[in-house]
């Protein structure tokens, strides 16, 4: 079943009446940075009967989240004025930080990831000192923390690093997870795609694709990230633990692009050899290995390769 916005909206009325009961019986989730991934996570949780509070800085996202049955706090995650919001009173058994950079270059990364996570950790520590439970934290990071190239298969055991300032910010944010006063899990995500994410499709339609064809394009569908979050929380843990998340495809960019062109009835496009707009460098050639998540979490991506996922994206975009 796809936990899309339409499905979640249909369940919002049914689940809202259970919100207070869930708050009393310990089924509360708070999501900081409820955007593309966090919004889908909220939809799933509401559909499963959880009482969900979401923090977002975006007014439109806030309205959509309320329609799904969430309590919403409109604020910037890196500030502290939201700490005393009434929607955040009481215990939360599950906590997710699913922020995105939101523009602004390196400083935007720092505000969202480092300052944002520091603020959330400060809030949690204060709550613990007042006798509340910290909740099991999931923090969504990125596989861009890995510097490896040359087609190597990368596991969680490989060292992280890199010269890019944005990479250093992501690594700094991961280190802050160790300050969480309870169980914590870091999910390092490959390239996220899914409903509404048609950037690569649009490039193929224009006949010109950024990057290089022979480089592996590591991908993870949005809904498979949500599945992994559910698996993490179901398993429990102490942490901080780290899991890579990527599909089983290990496909090159050329494989993905050629397949998309065929489905669209278009000739294969040319490659610019340059980074995508907004990126400072080319993505290194490596294969992200998510075997640890499969083994320890029992997680399996429903979209096991790009074919399953992009078939849905193309179907959605043609409606």
Secondary structure, DSSP 8 states (H G I E B T S, - for coil): ----HHHHHHHHHHHHTTHHHHHHHT-EEEEES-SHHHHHHHHHHHHTT-EEEEEES-HHHHHHHHHTT-EEEES-TTSSTTTT-GGG-S--SEEEE-----SSHHHHHIIIIIIHHHHHHHHHHHHHHTT----EEEEEEEGGGB---TTEEE-TTS-B--S-HHHHHHHHHHHHGGG-SS-EEEEEE-EEE-TT--HHHHHHHHTEESS-TTSB--EEEHHHHHHHHHHHHHH---S-EEEEE--S---BHHHHHHHHHHHHT----EE--S--TT-SS----EEE--HHHHHHH----SS-SHHHHHHHHHHHHT-
